[in-house]
Amino acid sequence: MMKRLAMTLFLFCFAQTALWQVAAQTRNSVSKDDDGVWVWSWSEDGNSLELKVRGDVQFADDYTSVRRMSPGSSLRLKEKRGGVNRRLEIESGSAGMTVSYYVDGQSRPYDAEAKAWFSKVLTEAVVQTGLDAGPRAQRILKDSGVNGLLDEISRLRSDHVKHLYFQELFRSGRLEAGNTPEVLKRASLEIKSDHYLAQVMLALPEQLQANEAVRSAYLEAAGRIGSDHYRAQVISSGLKRSNPSKESLLMALTGAAGISSDHYKTQVLLKVAESSLDDQRVRLAYLEAAAAVQSDHYKTQALLKAAEGPLDGAAAGSAYLKAATSIGSDHYRSQALFAFLGKAKISNDALLATLKAAESMSDHYRAEMLLRLAATHSGDESFRAALVESARTIKSEHYRGRVLSAIFK
């Protein structure tokens, strides 16, 4: 036993050390401070690269040179690779741009070799970090169209950079109802980060979301988001346009089923209810999703919202009562049941089910429920007999007497 424990500890420590070594070998960060200084730094296996850009710097389309810099702007590039240290500094002053190039600390002419090095490193920075993402994405769109930009996004490695290019696509005005569903699908497959995928989807122009085919693709993509917070946010956004179809509402409820947080799940349910619960399939799917909510508070919220609309049909009434009966709190259960009893037409079967749902409640809440049932029932003798039988089992003489008096008056 001790040998096995020692071996387990050894393997764990070995794995942790290996992970630390990998993390230590490769570092890649991008930042921008309040002064507008953009910094990218990278290091791996003793090699390193740092690029600092201050102010407005515009590059040539092929990234072989700097096209223009606003006054006071600067670019500084440092690389250590293969034992060679290179540094390039470009500054914009009153006399225009000045370029300084150094190799191993010695000043060198900015010749063809230096320009080739600069272009290679700058292109690497553009691809890895999103530097100049906006202008570059727009150039690709102009030259190769939407599919060309999607192909370029597939070649990018960082979710952060991919999301910048997708957002540029959404801002470009090149999307239409016909190609947006495919773009949304590509985004959900390309971007693994829930945060960046949500940022992309929330940037979709509202006029496109009004199209049902686009909305369907939008909600399907939202269902691939793992984070409860971001999934709820995106699904809710997909329903904010008026009159979503039954299929879209059902898809939103399917997406809500994958949310584990009661808070976020209920957010989506309430958004669906605000849209419409008139369709029987949507209503039943909504009540099924509400029944899966664990929190008594949030489950009651969802049920009270459903009770504001129609609950016609035995299936809807049964599903509502099943969900209400699963509420543990007497206070919240009574709220849900009272809301149900407020509906115009309730069958005797539904009244009996409500009576049964009250059986496990405290004398106070149970008496309140039976008093309401006594005032609600239509004079059916079988229900009246069940009501009397239930009242007689109330332990408190005070509450029992109140209920029986109301039944026999």
Protein Blocks (a to p, Z undefined) as FASTA:
>chain_A
ZZmmmmmmmmmmmmmmmmmmmmmmpccdddddfkopacddddeehiacddddehjddddf
klpacfbdcehiacdddddeehiacdddddddfkopaddddeehiacdddfklmmmmmmm
mmmmmmmnopaklmmmmmmmmmnommlmmmmmmmpmblklmmmmmmmmmmnopacfklmm
mmmmmmmmmpmblklmmmmmmmpcfklmmpmklmmmmmmmmmmpmblklmmmmmmmmmmp
ghiafklmmmmmmmmmmpmblklmmmmmmmmmmnopkbmklmmmmmmmmmmpmblklmmm
mmmmmmmmccehjklmmmmmmmmmmpmblklmmmmmmmmmmpmbdcfklmmmmmmmmmmp
cfklmmmmmmmmmmmpgoiaklmmmmmmmmmmpmblmlmmmmmmmmmZZ
